[in-house]
């Protein structure tokens, strides 16, 4: 099977390249706006997802059976302050991809987020009614609707609070942030009034891959299983890496002023992905062990 990935330089993109490249039965095509972070052995095409012409040219030239769309503007506060850029990257780009996928009869796997929900309760299943609090959430929900009402074959993979490490990191994530600050003996304030099911990047890549090889139709929650607050995550990270927990100060979200609202409680029920895709995530502790092995 020929599989094309957008956003291949990102955390999830790199994990997908690593995973799919290890499967001889598949031909992987990696794409990203910037120059490839892969030194060799990867079939790479530069492709800006905000350019309809670039998308069409690359997809027609490569003719993948499945497109896994990981590229997006995910900085929630930036989306709130730069709404046109957010819409272009998160919504218009999906319109372009859908049109190109239709031309070559490709199956589209679109990545989405728990931020399409308002956070009044959790964990949530795939039938929960979205109600985004932020412009980022609005943009991701609008993209979902474009995919769902399109004539193409599609899957939507929703995820939560992804963590992990790669050789080329353009952004940090909660585990790396906690680890670095504690290693630097810097005190951190971490909220204890938000709940998530943190997702190991490798697990998310596996979920996307399983959806791809099955060409699964519909919405799938792909995340970890454990409901944790950021404070829980910070404490677990400190304990695993034997760092000073006393530097972690418990606080709540009212103490932070951020342009975009965050949902208080999300987290996902992943029974459908387990049943239909064969998805089995690692525990958070197992995830930390995998991450630690990659840092050596």
C-alpha positions as CSV (number, residue, x, y, z in Angstrom):
1,X,0.0,0.0,0.0
2,X,1.2,3.5,-0.8
3,X,0.7,5.9,2.1
4,X,1.4,9.6,2.1
5,X,1.9,11.6,5.3
6,X,1.5,15.4,5.6
7,X,3.4,17.2,8.3
8,X,6.1,14.5,8.4
9,X,8.6,16.7,10.2
10,X,6.3,16.9,13.3
11,X,6.4,14.6,16.3
12,X,3.5,12.4,15.0
13,X,4.8,12.6,11.5
14,X,8.3,11.4,12.4
15,X,6.8,8.5,14.4
16,X,4.6,7.5,11.4
17,X,7.6,7.6,9.1
18,X,9.6,5.4,11.5
19,X,6.7,2.9,11.8
20,X,5.6,2.7,8.2
21,X,9.2,2.6,6.9
22,X,9.7,-0.6,8.9
23,X,6.9,-2.3,7.0
24,X,8.2,-3.7,3.7
25,X,4.7,-4.1,2.3
26,X,4.1,-0.4,2.2
27,X,5.6,2.5,0.1
28,X,5.8,5.6,2.3
29,X,5.7,9.2,0.9
30,X,6.7,11.8,3.4
31,X,5.7,15.5,2.9
32,X,6.2,18.7,4.8
33,X,6.4,22.4,4.1
34,X,10.0,22.7,5.3
35,X,13.1,20.7,4.2
36,X,13.0,17.0,5.2
37,X,14.4,16.2,8.7
38,X,15.2,12.7,7.4
39,X,18.8,12.2,6.3
40,X,18.2,9.3,3.9
41,X,16.0,6.5,2.8
42,X,12.7,8.4,2.8
43,X,10.7,9.3,-0.3
44,X,10.2,13.0,0.5
45,X,8.3,15.7,-1.3
46,X,8.1,19.3,-0.2
47,X,4.4,20.2,0.1
48,X,2.7,23.2,1.7
49,X,-0.8,22.2,2.7
50,X,-2.1,25.7,2.3
51,X,-1.3,25.5,-1.4
52,X,-4.0,23.8,-3.5
53,X,-1.6,23.5,-6.5
54,X,1.2,21.9,-4.4
55,X,-1.2,19.3,-2.9
56,X,-2.7,18.4,-6.2
57,X,0.7,18.2,-8.0
58,X,2.2,15.9,-5.3
59,X,-0.9,13.7,-4.9
60,X,-1.3,13.2,-8.6
61,X,2.4,12.5,-9.1
62,X,2.6,10.0,-6.2
63,X,-1.0,8.6,-6.2
64,X,-1.2,7.3,-2.7
65,X,-4.0,4.9,-1.6
66,X,-4.1,6.6,1.8
67,X,-3.3,10.1,3.0
68,X,-2.6,10.6,6.7
69,X,-3.1,14.3,7.4
70,X,-1.1,15.3,10.5
71,X,-0.1,18.9,9.5
72,X,-2.0,21.6,11.4
73,X,-1.5,24.8,13.4
74,X,-1.9,23.4,16.9
75,X,-0.6,26.2,19.1
76,X,-3.9,27.0,20.8
77,X,-3.2,30.6,21.8
78,X,-1.6,31.5,18.4
79,X,-4.8,30.3,16.8
80,X,-6.8,32.6,19.0
81,X,-4.7,35.7,18.0
82,X,-4.0,34.7,14.3
83,X,-7.4,33.5,13.2
84,X,-6.8,33.8,9.5
85,X,-3.6,31.8,9.6
86,X,-5.4,29.2,11.8
87,X,-8.3,28.8,9.4
88,X,-6.0,28.6,6.4
89,X,-3.9,25.8,8.0
90,X,-6.6,23.9,9.7
91,X,-9.7,24.3,7.5
92,X,-8.8,25.5,4.0
93,X,-6.0,23.0,3.8
94,X,-8.4,20.2,4.5
95,X,-10.7,21.4,1.7
96,X,-7.7,21.3,-0.7
97,X,-6.8,17.8,0.5
98,X,-10.3,16.5,0.2
99,X,-10.5,17.7,-3.5
100,X,-7.1,16.1,-4.3
101,X,-8.0,12.8,-2.6
102,X,-11.2,12.7,-4.6
103,X,-9.3,13.1,-7.8
104,X,-7.1,10.1,-7.1
105,X,-9.7,8.1,-5.1
106,X,-7.5,8.1,-1.9
107,X,-8.7,7.4,1.6
108,X,-8.1,10.4,3.9
109,X,-7.2,10.0,7.6
110,X,-7.6,13.3,9.3
111,X,-6.2,14.1,12.8
112,X,-8.4,15.9,15.2
113,X,-8.5,16.8,18.9
114,X,-10.3,16.8,22.2
115,X,-10.4,20.6,22.0
116,X,-13.5,20.3,19.9
117,X,-15.3,19.6,23.3
118,X,-16.2,22.1,26.0
119,X,-14.8,20.0,28.9
120,X,-17.8,19.8,31.1
121,X,-17.3,16.1,31.6
122,X,-15.2,13.2,30.5
123,X,-13.9,10.7,29.4
124,X,-15.8,11.0,26.1
125,X,-16.7,8.5,23.3
126,X,-17.0,9.1,19.6
127,X,-20.7,10.1,19.8
128,X,-20.2,13.0,22.2
129,X,-21.5,16.3,20.8
130,X,-18.7,18.8,20.1
131,X,-18.8,22.3,21.6
132,X,-15.4,24.0,21.2
133,X,-14.3,26.8,23.6
134,X,-11.4,28.1,21.5
135,X,-10.9,29.2,17.9
136,X,-8.4,26.3,17.5
137,X,-11.2,23.9,18.5
138,X,-13.6,25.6,16.1
139,X,-11.2,25.2,13.3
140,X,-10.6,21.5,14.0
141,X,-14.4,20.9,14.2
142,X,-15.0,22.8,10.9
143,X,-12.3,20.5,9.3
144,X,-14.1,17.4,10.7
145,X,-17.3,18.5,9.1
146,X,-15.6,19.1,5.7
147,X,-14.2,15.5,5.9
148,X,-17.5,14.0,7.1
149,X,-19.6,15.6,4.4
150,X,-17.1,14.9,1.5
151,X,-17.6,12.2,-1.1
152,X,-14.3,10.5,-0.3
153,X,-13.5,7.6,1.9
154,X,-12.3,8.9,5.3
155,X,-11.3,8.3,8.9
156,X,-11.1,10.9,11.6
157,X,-8.6,10.1,14.4
158,X,-9.1,12.3,17.5
159,X,-6.4,12.4,20.1
160,X,-5.4,14.0,23.4
161,X,-2.3,15.6,24.9
162,X,0.4,13.9,22.9
163,X,3.9,13.4,24.4
164,X,7.1,11.8,23.1
165,X,10.5,12.6,21.8
166,X,12.3,12.6,18.4
167,X,15.7,13.6,17.1
168,X,14.3,16.8,15.6
169,X,11.9,18.5,17.9
170,X,10.3,21.8,16.8
171,X,8.2,21.9,20.0
172,X,8.3,20.5,23.5
173,X,5.5,18.7,25.3
174,X,4.4,18.3,28.9
175,X,6.7,15.4,29.8
176,X,9.8,17.0,28.3
177,X,8.9,20.4,29.8
178,X,8.6,18.9,33.3
179,X,11.7,16.8,33.0
180,X,13.9,19.7,31.7
181,X,12.7,22.2,34.4
182,X,13.2,19.7,37.3
183,X,16.7,18.8,35.9
184,X,17.5,22.5,35.9
185,X,16.1,22.7,39.5
186,X,13.5,25.2,38.3
187,X,10.2,25.3,40.3
188,X,7.1,24.8,38.1
189,X,3.4,25.6,38.7
190,X,1.2,22.8,37.3
191,X,-2.6,22.8,37.2
192,X,-4.6,20.1,39.0
193,X,-8.1,21.0,37.7
194,X,-7.9,19.7,34.1
195,X,-8.1,16.1,33.1
196,X,-6.8,14.3,30.0
197,X,-5.8,10.8,28.8
198,X,-2.2,11.6,27.7
199,X,-1.2,9.9,24.5
200,X,2.3,8.4,23.7
201,X,3.3,9.6,20.2
202,X,4.1,6.0,19.2
203,X,0.6,4.9,20.2
204,X,-1.0,7.6,18.1
205,X,1.1,6.6,15.1
206,X,0.1,3.0,15.6
207,X,-3.6,4.0,15.7
208,X,-3.2,6.0,12.5
209,X,-1.4,3.1,10.9
210,X,-4.1,0.6,11.9
211,X,-6.8,2.9,10.5
212,X,-4.8,3.2,7.3
213,X,-4.2,-0.5,6.6
214,X,-7.9,-1.3,7.3
215,X,-9.1,1.8,5.5
216,X,-11.4,2.1,8.5
217,X,-14.4,4.4,8.0
218,X,-15.6,6.7,10.7
219,X,-14.4,8.5,13.9
220,X,-11.9,6.9,16.2
221,X,-10.6,8.0,19.6
222,X,-6.9,7.2,19.9
223,X,-5.3,8.1,23.2
224,X,-4.0,6.7,26.4
225,X,-6.5,5.1,28.9
226,X,-5.5,6.8,32.2
227,X,-7.3,10.0,33.3
228,X,-4.6,12.3,34.6
229,X,-4.3,16.0,35.5
230,X,-1.2,17.8,34.3
231,X,-0.1,17.8,38.0
232,X,-0.5,14.0,38.0
233,X,1.6,13.8,34.9
234,X,4.3,16.0,36.4
235,X,4.5,14.0,39.6
236,X,4.6,10.7,37.7
237,X,7.4,12.1,35.4
238,X,9.4,13.3,38.4
239,X,9.1,9.9,40.1
240,X,10.0,7.9,37.0
241,X,13.2,10.0,36.3
242,X,14.0,10.3,40.1
243,X,13.7,14.1,40.0
244,X,12.8,16.5,42.8
245,X,9.0,16.5,43.2
246,X,9.1,19.3,45.8
247,X,9.8,21.7,42.8
248,X,6.3,20.9,41.5
249,X,3.7,23.4,42.8
250,X,0.0,22.5,42.5
251,X,-2.2,25.2,41.2
252,X,-5.4,25.7,39.2
253,X,-6.3,27.2,35.8
254,X,-7.7,30.4,37.3
255,X,-4.1,31.4,38.1
256,X,-3.2,31.5,34.4
257,X,-4.2,34.1,31.9
258,X,-4.3,32.6,28.4
259,X,-5.9,34.0,25.2
260,X,-7.7,30.7,24.5
261,X,-9.9,28.8,26.8
262,X,-9.0,25.2,27.6
263,X,-11.6,22.5,28.3
264,X,-11.5,21.4,31.9
265,X,-12.2,17.7,31.5
266,X,-11.9,15.6,28.3
267,X,-10.0,12.3,28.0
268,X,-11.3,9.6,25.7
269,X,-13.0,6.2,25.9
270,X,-11.1,4.1,23.3
271,X,-13.3,0.9,23.2
272,X,-14.2,1.4,19.6
273,X,-10.5,1.7,18.5
274,X,-9.7,-1.4,20.5
275,X,-12.6,-3.4,19.0
276,X,-12.4,-2.3,15.4
277,X,-8.7,-1.5,14.9
278,X,-7.0,-3.7,17.5
279,X,-5.6,-0.7,19.2
280,X,-3.8,-1.2,22.5
281,X,-2.1,1.8,24.1
282,X,0.8,1.6,26.6
283,X,0.3,2.7,30.2
284,X,1.7,6.1,31.1
285,X,4.6,4.5,33.0
286,X,5.4,2.3,30.0
287,X,5.3,5.4,27.8
288,X,7.8,7.2,30.0
289,X,10.0,4.1,29.8
290,X,9.9,4.2,26.0
291,X,10.7,7.9,26.0
292,X,13.5,7.4,28.4
293,X,15.1,4.8,26.2
294,X,15.1,7.2,23.3
295,X,16.8,9.9,25.3
296,X,19.9,7.8,26.0
